[in-house]
Amino acid sequence: MREPAPQTDAIPGFGTEAFVAARLPADSPPRRHRARPVAASLVIAVLLALCCVVIGVTRDVVRPWPGGTLYGALVGTWLLVQLALCHLEWRRQQRFPECHRGDAVTVVIPTYNEPPSILRDCVSSALNQAYAGPIEVVVVDDGSDCPQPDMADLLRSCPPRRSLYCQRLPQNQGKRHAQAAGFRRAQGEFVATVDSDTRLDSRAIDRALVQFSDPEVGGVTGVALVDNRDTLLTRLIHLRYWNAFCQERASQSYVGVVTCCSGVFSVYRRAFVQSVAERYVSQSFLGKPCHYGDDRHLTNLLLCEGLEVRVALDALAWTQAPTRLLTWVRQQRRWSQSFYREFLWSLRFAHRRNFYFAYCLFFQAALPLLLVYGLARGGVSLALGDWTVAFRYVAAVVLMALLRGAYGIYRTREPDFALMPIYGFLHLFLIIPVRLLALFTLWDNRWGTR
């Protein structure tokens, strides 16, 4: 039996003829906003030297309890490096001039069984961008069980030079295939990928494109924040998202090696995504096709080609976080599986990138194992009636969380960052075991949350 043809619905009068890019004048070369890898290397070297001093001074304590003091010294140094580099990146981006581009942009929104109201809000936020250039929004339904909502009315209230194209795949094939269908349709010079449960800030695209003034930048991730902050869990996830983007990814951005462009909102050069679309879709691991980790793998393809990847700290996007603990744990397991799989894939080109790229990858991979080793040693000490190690672990978790939270309060003035110690214990007792489970179940490629 012949497969049914894909159902496509183009909004009349809003086709590709709307894409007439407003280029910058020929006598106005793009402004380059270069990071400072030499300064970054100096900061890392100084902090690592301080770490060695701390370990050396406390060598008598490290011998009996290597899991405790050594773990705290390594994590503390890593956190200090992050805070130093992310602050430098934040100050660097504050000096960016207003640079309003007019390049054509295609926004690709893959969707599967998304509630109609959330999907409409997502499409509306993409169409109503405060951006002077043309924007084409491509919605690709990956074979949902329910029909797509009618969205033609959204065009009547949006700015000019906007178009909307809706496509429905005949059967569910996975997010990558839905994105690839959108990439093939894309006409803009830049392609933005947006999750269907995301609401973009009105200047998200405009602010993300500022980073592309540097021709060596191939991809830019926006900052994902939580929209549904009405429970303690989602408030904690929001804090973690801010840390992940405005601290961890910002530190990587300073030297151009952001390890993961978020699927929530990221922007790429179209020429690149179309050139790697086949490799992206056909990725396999242990003989099985990959159905998760799409954002991290697409970023790895960029880094492997020698392009820089940055974060735009003022390109904001709000997404829906899991409201149930079990759903969140499943999501974390999937993300951890993609990290370990992509960590192995990254080994083929890590030597061609800068030191900080390898430093982040290897530290993140080793951290759960080091923590488990320390916990095991602490458990033995507790069984022998010694509470010193347990106290040190609790103190280390609280201290690291407070340091992260203090920087978050400094930058945002949000008092919720005082809750970071609670997230620290969630990370210790839930995420670390989930990461270990992910490490030993890499062959399981089920999606897990839908």
C-alpha positions as CSV (number, residue, x, y, z in Angstrom):
1,M,0.0,0.0,0.0
2,R,1.3,3.4,-0.9
3,E,2.0,5.8,2.0
4,P,-0.2,8.8,2.2
5,A,1.4,12.0,1.0
6,P,2.2,14.6,3.7
7,Q,-0.6,17.1,4.4
8,T,0.7,20.6,3.9
9,D,-1.1,23.8,4.4
10,A,0.5,27.0,3.3
11,I,-1.2,30.2,4.3
12,P,-2.3,31.9,1.1
13,G,-0.4,35.1,0.2
14,F,2.5,34.5,2.6
15,G,4.9,32.4,0.5
16,T,8.6,32.6,0.0
17,E,8.3,35.7,-2.2
18,A,8.1,37.7,1.0
19,F,11.8,37.0,1.7
20,V,13.6,40.0,0.4
21,A,16.5,40.4,2.9
22,A,17.4,44.0,3.9
23,R,21.2,43.7,3.7
24,L,23.6,46.0,5.6
25,P,25.2,48.7,3.4
26,A,28.3,47.5,1.5
27,D,30.4,50.2,3.1
28,S,29.5,49.0,6.7
29,P,31.5,46.0,7.5
30,P,30.1,43.8,10.3
31,R,31.2,44.6,13.8
32,R,33.2,41.7,15.3
33,H,32.7,41.0,19.0
34,R,35.7,38.7,19.7
35,A,36.1,36.8,22.9
36,R,39.5,36.9,24.7
37,P,40.8,33.3,24.9
38,V,44.2,34.5,26.3
39,A,42.5,36.2,29.2
40,A,40.2,33.2,29.7
41,S,43.2,30.8,29.8
42,L,45.0,33.1,32.3
43,V,41.9,33.1,34.6
44,I,41.7,29.3,34.4
45,A,45.4,28.8,35.0
46,V,45.3,31.1,38.1
47,L,42.3,29.3,39.6
48,L,43.7,25.9,38.9
49,A,46.9,27.0,40.7
50,L,44.8,28.1,43.6
51,C,43.1,24.7,43.6
52,C,46.6,23.0,43.8
53,V,47.5,25.2,46.7
54,V,44.3,24.3,48.6
55,I,44.9,20.6,48.0
56,G,48.5,20.9,49.0
57,V,47.7,22.8,52.2
58,T,45.0,20.2,53.1
59,R,47.0,17.2,52.1
60,D,46.8,15.7,55.5
61,V,43.0,15.8,55.4
62,V,42.9,14.6,51.8
63,R,44.7,11.3,52.7
64,P,42.1,10.0,55.1
65,W,39.0,11.4,53.2
66,P,39.9,11.9,49.6
67,G,36.3,11.8,48.4
68,G,35.4,14.7,50.6
69,T,38.1,17.4,50.5
70,L,39.3,16.6,47.0
71,Y,35.7,16.7,45.7
72,G,35.1,20.0,47.3
73,A,38.3,21.5,46.0
74,L,37.7,20.4,42.4
75,V,34.0,21.5,42.3
76,G,34.9,24.7,44.0
77,T,37.6,25.5,41.5
78,W,35.3,24.6,38.6
79,L,32.6,26.9,40.0
80,L,35.1,29.8,40.4
81,V,36.3,29.4,36.8
82,Q,32.7,29.4,35.6
83,L,31.8,32.5,37.6
84,A,34.9,34.4,36.5
85,L,34.4,33.6,32.8
86,C,30.6,34.1,32.7
87,H,31.0,37.5,34.4
88,L,33.5,38.5,31.7
89,E,31.1,37.3,29.0
90,W,28.2,39.2,30.6
91,R,30.3,42.4,30.7
92,R,31.5,41.8,27.1
93,Q,27.9,41.5,25.8
94,Q,26.8,44.6,27.7
95,R,29.2,46.5,25.5
96,F,27.6,45.3,22.3
97,P,26.2,48.2,20.2
98,E,22.7,48.2,19.0
99,C,22.9,46.3,15.7
100,H,19.5,45.7,14.0
101,R,19.9,43.3,11.2
102,G,17.5,42.7,8.4
103,D,18.4,39.2,7.3
104,A,15.6,36.8,6.5
105,V,15.0,34.3,9.3
106,T,13.1,31.0,9.2
107,V,11.7,29.7,12.5
108,V,11.3,26.0,12.6
109,I,8.8,24.7,15.2
110,P,8.5,20.9,15.4
111,T,5.5,19.8,17.4
112,Y,4.0,16.5,18.6
113,N,0.7,16.3,20.6
114,E,1.2,19.8,21.9
115,P,-1.9,21.4,23.5
116,P,-3.4,23.8,20.9
117,S,-3.3,26.9,23.2
118,I,0.4,26.4,24.0
119,L,1.3,25.8,20.3
120,R,-0.6,28.9,19.2
121,D,1.2,31.0,21.8
122,C,4.5,29.7,20.5
123,V,3.7,30.5,16.9
124,S,2.3,34.0,17.9
125,S,5.5,34.9,19.7
126,A,7.6,33.9,16.7
127,L,5.4,36.0,14.3
128,N,5.3,39.0,16.6
129,Q,9.0,39.5,16.9
130,A,10.3,43.1,17.1
131,Y,12.6,42.4,14.1
132,A,12.8,44.5,11.0
133,G,13.6,41.7,8.6
134,P,11.3,39.1,7.2
135,I,10.4,36.0,9.3
136,E,8.9,32.8,8.0
137,V,7.5,30.4,10.6
138,V,7.4,26.7,9.6
139,V,5.4,24.5,11.9
140,V,6.0,20.8,11.3
141,D,3.6,18.4,13.0
142,D,5.3,15.1,13.6
143,G,2.2,12.9,13.1
144,S,0.3,14.0,16.2
145,D,-2.8,12.1,17.4
146,C,-4.8,15.3,17.4
147,P,-5.4,17.8,14.5
148,Q,-3.4,21.0,14.3
149,P,-5.2,24.1,15.5
150,D,-6.1,26.8,12.9
151,M,-3.6,29.5,13.1
152,A,-4.3,31.6,10.0
153,D,-5.8,34.4,12.1
154,L,-2.4,34.9,13.9
155,L,-1.1,36.6,10.7
156,R,-3.7,39.4,10.8
157,S,-2.3,41.0,13.9
158,C,1.4,40.5,13.4
159,P,3.9,42.9,11.8
160,P,4.5,43.0,8.1
161,R,6.9,40.7,6.2
162,R,5.7,37.6,8.1
163,S,4.7,34.2,6.7
164,L,3.4,31.0,8.1
165,Y,3.6,27.5,6.7
166,C,2.2,24.4,8.3
167,Q,3.1,20.8,7.4
168,R,2.0,17.5,8.8
169,L,4.1,14.4,8.5
170,P,2.2,11.2,7.7
171,Q,3.5,9.4,10.8
172,N,5.6,10.1,13.9
173,Q,9.3,9.9,13.0
174,G,11.0,11.9,15.8
175,K,11.9,15.5,16.4
176,R,15.0,15.4,14.1
177,H,12.9,14.3,11.1
178,A,10.4,17.1,11.8
179,Q,13.2,19.6,12.1
180,A,14.8,18.3,8.9
181,A,11.6,18.9,7.1
182,G,11.6,22.5,8.3
183,F,15.2,22.9,7.3
184,R,14.4,21.8,3.7
185,R,11.6,24.4,3.6
186,A,13.7,27.2,5.1
187,Q,14.5,30.2,2.8
188,G,16.0,32.6,5.3
189,E,19.7,33.2,5.8
190,F,19.3,32.1,9.4
191,V,17.3,29.2,10.9
192,A,15.9,29.4,14.4
193,T,14.8,26.2,16.1
194,V,12.1,26.6,18.7
195,D,10.3,24.0,20.9
196,S,6.6,24.0,20.5
197,D,6.0,24.8,24.2
198,T,8.1,27.9,24.1
199,R,7.2,31.6,24.2
200,L,9.8,33.9,22.7
201,D,10.7,37.3,24.1
202,S,9.7,39.9,21.5
203,R,13.4,40.8,20.9
204,A,14.8,37.2,21.1
205,I,15.7,36.9,17.4
206,D,17.0,40.4,17.0
207,R,19.3,40.0,20.0
208,A,20.5,36.5,19.0
209,L,21.5,37.7,15.5
210,V,23.9,40.3,17.0
211,Q,26.3,37.5,17.7
212,F,26.5,36.6,14.0
213,S,28.3,39.9,13.3
214,D,31.3,37.6,13.8
215,P,31.6,35.4,10.7
216,E,33.2,32.6,12.6
217,V,30.0,32.1,14.7
218,G,27.9,29.3,13.4
219,G,25.3,28.9,16.1
220,V,23.8,30.9,19.0
221,T,21.7,29.7,21.8
222,G,19.2,31.9,23.6
223,V,18.5,31.7,27.4
224,A,15.7,29.3,28.3
225,L,13.7,30.2,31.4
226,V,10.7,28.6,33.0
227,D,7.2,30.0,32.2
228,N,5.1,28.0,34.6
229,R,6.7,28.9,37.9
230,D,3.7,28.1,40.1
231,T,5.2,25.2,42.1
232,L,8.3,24.8,44.2
233,L,9.7,22.3,41.7
234,T,9.3,24.5,38.7
235,R,10.8,27.5,40.6
236,L,13.8,25.3,41.3
237,I,14.1,24.3,37.7
238,H,13.9,27.9,36.7
239,L,16.9,28.7,38.9
240,R,18.8,25.7,37.5
241,Y,18.0,26.9,33.9
242,W,19.4,30.4,34.7
243,N,22.5,28.8,36.2
244,A,22.9,26.6,33.1
245,F,22.7,29.4,30.6
246,C,23.9,32.5,32.4
247,Q,26.8,30.8,34.3
248,E,27.8,27.5,32.6
249,R,27.1,28.3,29.0
250,A,28.1,31.9,29.4
251,S,31.6,30.8,30.6
252,Q,31.9,28.6,27.5
253,S,30.6,31.3,25.3
254,Y,33.5,33.6,26.3
255,V,35.9,31.3,24.4
256,G,33.3,30.3,21.7
257,V,32.7,26.6,22.7
258,V,29.1,26.4,24.1
259,T,28.6,22.6,24.3
260,C,24.9,22.6,23.8
261,C,22.6,25.0,21.8
262,S,19.2,24.6,23.6
263,G,16.3,23.1,21.6
264,V,14.1,25.7,23.4
265,F,15.6,28.5,21.2
266,S,18.7,28.6,19.1
267,V,19.7,30.2,15.8
268,Y,22.0,28.8,13.1
269,R,23.3,29.8,9.7
270,R,21.0,28.0,7.2
271,A,23.9,27.0,4.9
272,F,25.3,25.0,7.8
273,V,22.2,23.2,8.9
274,Q,21.3,22.2,5.4
275,S,24.8,20.9,4.7
276,V,24.7,18.6,7.8
277,A,21.0,17.7,7.7
278,E,21.5,14.2,6.5
279,R,24.2,13.4,9.0
280,Y,22.1,15.0,11.7
281,V,19.0,12.9,11.0
282,S,20.8,9.6,10.3
283,Q,22.9,9.6,13.5
284,S,23.0,6.2,15.3
285,F,24.5,4.8,18.4
286,L,25.3,1.1,19.1
287,G,23.5,0.3,15.9
288,K,20.3,2.1,16.8
289,P,19.0,5.4,15.5
290,C,19.2,8.3,17.9
291,H,15.8,9.8,19.0
292,Y,17.1,12.2,21.7
293,G,20.0,14.6,22.2
294,D,19.2,16.5,18.9
295,D,20.3,19.9,20.2
296,R,23.6,18.7,21.6
297,H,24.5,16.7,18.5
298,L,23.7,19.6,16.2
299,T,26.0,21.8,18.4
300,N,28.7,19.1,18.2
301,L,28.5,19.2,14.4
302,L,29.1,22.9,14.5
303,L,32.1,22.6,16.9
304,C,33.5,19.7,14.8
305,E,33.6,22.0,11.8
306,G,35.6,24.5,13.7
307,L,32.8,27.1,14.0
308,E,32.2,29.0,17.2
309,V,29.1,28.6,19.3
310,R,27.9,31.4,21.6
311,V,25.0,32.3,24.0
312,A,23.0,35.5,23.7
313,L,22.3,36.5,27.3
314,D,19.6,38.9,26.3
315,A,17.7,36.6,23.9
316,L,15.2,35.1,26.3
317,A,12.7,32.3,25.8
318,W,10.2,30.9,28.3
319,T,9.4,27.2,28.2
320,Q,7.1,24.8,30.1
321,A,9.0,22.8,32.8
322,P,7.8,19.4,34.1
323,T,5.4,19.8,37.1
324,R,5.7,16.2,38.3
325,L,8.9,15.0,39.9
326,L,8.8,11.7,38.0
327,T,8.5,13.4,34.7
328,W,11.4,15.7,35.5
329,V,13.6,12.7,36.5
330,R,12.8,11.0,33.2
331,Q,13.7,14.2,31.4
332,Q,17.0,14.4,33.3
333,R,17.8,10.8,32.5
334,R,17.3,11.5,28.7
335,W,19.5,14.6,28.9
336,S,22.2,12.6,30.8
337,Q,22.1,9.9,28.2
338,S,22.6,12.4,25.4
339,F,25.5,14.0,27.3
340,Y,27.4,10.8,27.7
341,R,26.7,9.7,24.1
342,E,27.8,13.1,22.8
343,F,30.8,13.1,25.2
344,L,32.1,10.0,23.4
345,W,31.3,11.6,20.0
346,S,33.2,14.8,21.1
347,L,36.4,12.9,21.7
348,R,37.1,12.8,17.9
349,F,37.6,16.6,17.7
350,A,38.2,17.8,21.3
351,H,41.9,18.2,20.6
352,R,41.1,20.8,17.9
353,R,39.2,23.1,20.3
354,N,40.5,25.1,23.2
355,F,41.4,23.8,26.6
356,Y,38.2,24.9,28.3
357,F,36.1,22.8,26.0
358,A,37.9,19.6,27.1
359,Y,38.0,20.8,30.7
360,C,34.2,21.2,30.8
361,L,33.5,17.9,29.1
362,F,35.8,15.7,31.2
363,F,34.8,17.4,34.4
364,Q,31.1,16.9,33.8
365,A,31.7,13.3,32.9
366,A,33.9,12.5,35.9
367,L,31.9,14.5,38.5
368,P,29.1,11.9,39.2
369,L,31.7,9.1,39.6
370,L,33.9,11.2,41.9
371,L,30.8,12.1,44.0
372,V,29.7,8.5,44.3
373,Y,33.2,7.5,45.4
374,G,33.2,10.2,48.0
375,L,29.7,9.2,49.2
376,A,30.8,5.6,49.5
377,R,33.8,6.6,51.6
378,G,31.5,8.8,53.7
379,G,29.1,5.9,54.2
380,V,31.9,3.7,55.5
381,S,32.9,6.5,57.9
382,L,29.3,6.9,59.1
383,A,29.1,3.1,59.7
384,L,32.2,3.5,61.9
385,G,30.5,6.3,63.9
386,D,32.4,9.2,62.3
387,W,30.1,12.1,61.3
388,T,32.8,14.4,60.1
389,V,32.7,13.3,56.4
390,A,28.9,13.6,56.3
391,F,29.0,17.1,57.7
392,R,31.6,18.1,55.1
393,Y,29.5,16.9,52.3
394,V,26.4,18.8,53.5
395,A,28.5,21.9,54.0
396,A,30.1,21.6,50.6
397,V,26.6,21.2,48.9
398,V,25.2,24.2,50.8
399,L,28.3,26.3,50.1
400,M,28.4,25.6,46.4
401,A,24.7,26.3,46.1
402,L,24.9,29.5,48.0
403,L,27.8,30.7,45.8
404,R,25.7,30.0,42.7
405,G,22.6,31.6,44.3
406,A,24.6,34.7,45.4
407,Y,25.7,35.4,41.9
408,G,22.2,34.9,40.6
409,I,20.9,37.4,43.2
410,Y,23.6,39.8,42.2
411,R,22.7,39.6,38.5
412,T,18.9,39.4,38.7
413,R,17.9,40.7,42.2
414,E,15.5,37.6,42.4
415,P,15.3,36.4,46.0
416,D,14.3,32.9,44.8
417,F,18.0,32.2,44.3
418,A,18.3,31.7,48.1
419,L,16.5,28.4,47.4
420,M,19.5,27.0,45.5
421,P,20.6,24.7,48.4
422,I,17.3,22.9,48.1
423,Y,18.1,22.3,44.4
424,G,21.6,21.2,45.5
425,F,20.2,18.3,47.6
426,L,17.8,17.4,44.8
427,H,20.8,17.2,42.5
428,L,22.7,15.1,45.0
429,F,20.0,12.5,45.8
430,L,18.1,12.4,42.5
431,I,20.1,13.7,39.5
432,I,23.4,12.0,40.4
433,P,21.7,8.5,40.6
434,V,19.9,9.3,37.4
435,R,23.1,10.2,35.7
436,L,24.7,6.9,36.7
437,L,21.6,5.0,35.5
438,A,21.9,6.9,32.2
439,L,25.5,6.0,31.9
440,F,24.7,2.3,32.1
441,T,21.6,2.4,29.9
442,L,22.9,4.3,26.9
443,W,21.5,1.7,24.5
444,D,17.9,2.6,25.6
445,N,16.9,5.3,23.1
446,R,13.2,5.7,24.1
447,W,12.0,9.3,24.5
448,G,10.8,8.8,28.0
449,T,8.5,11.8,28.6
450,R,5.9,11.5,25.8
